[in-house]
């Protein structure tokens, strides 16, 4: 359970281009996301940046 209690709060949806059979965040780097492509039999590694980390304006 989260330290703040038993309630999980949805914060955002992050669109990704991976077909994604499943996914996991890297425990050492919170911006790295691993996804699995069952059809391609491969692990896809991506980096997710927050709006404040990039030069783009939030949508």
Secondary structure, DSSP 4 states (H G I P E B T S, - for coil): -BTTBSPPPP------SS--SEEEE-SS-TTEEEEEETTTTEEEEEE---TTTSSSPP-
